[in-house]
Amino acid sequence: MRATYASDPRPEMLFEFIRDTLAGAQIHAQLGITYAEIGDIAGLNYSARSLVACTRAAVSTLADLNALRKVGAQTVGSPAEDQVREGGR
């Protein structure tokens, strides 16, 4: 079972969550385009709201990642700083 970033706030988990939510946003954006092209207002409403929800989740988690980076930067050479600098790998 995969850990959620809330229970495991390592940088790589945050990067993974952001990647996944942005991928979801991309899907909802593409669906929104399709719904707009075919004039489906219900589908357009759903996809637009879902796009916003995914984007908000990604931005919120990015704020957490930035906060973690600041904490790690206060301790020079800390594992958290190294992981953030390396892109969470």
N, C-alpha and C positions, 0 to 999 in steps of 0.2 A: 504494500500500500504506500502511495506517495504521500509525503508530508506536505501540508500546506505551509505557505510562507508565514502565516500567523503563529504556527507552532514551531517553525524552524526558520528564523529570520536571517539566514545566511545570504550573502549577496547573490550567490548562484540561484537560490530559490526565488529571490526577488526578480532577477533577470528572466527566469523561466516564466514566472507569472505574468510579467509585463509582455513578454513575447506572445504568450498564449492569449492574453486579452486583446492585444493589438491585432492578432490574427483573426480573432472573433470580430473585432471592429471592421476589419477589411471585408470579411464575409457579409456583414450587415450592410456596409456601404454598397457593395456590389448588388446585393438583393434590393436595396433601396433604389438604385438606378433602374433595375429591371421593373420594379413596381411602379416607378414614375413613368417609365416608357409605356407601360400597358394601362396606366390609369387606375391602378388598384390602390385606393386611398387607405384601406385597412392595412394592407401589406406595407405601404409606405410609412404609415404611423408606427407600426410595430418595428420595422427595420430601423427607422430613425431613432426611436427611443432606445432600442437595443444598442445601436452604435454609440449613442451618448453614454449609456451605462458602461459599456466596455471601455470607452475612452476615459471616463471618470475613474474607473478602477485602475487603469494603467497609470494615470497621472498621480493618483493617490499613492500607489505603490512606488512610483518614481520618487515622490517626496520622502517616503520611508528609506529608500535606497540612498538618497542624498543625505539624509540625517545620519544614516549608518556610516556613510563616507566621512562626514564631519567628525563623528565620534572616533572613527579609526584614525583620522588625520591628526587628532590630538595626541595620539600615541604613535610616534614615528616608528614605522616598520611593523605595525601591528598586523596580525593575520587578516583582520577585516579590511584594512587599507590595501593590503596586497591583493586580496580577492577582488575588490572593487576596481582597482587599477588594471587587473588582468581580465576584466570583463566577466567576473564571476566564474571563472574556470578553475 
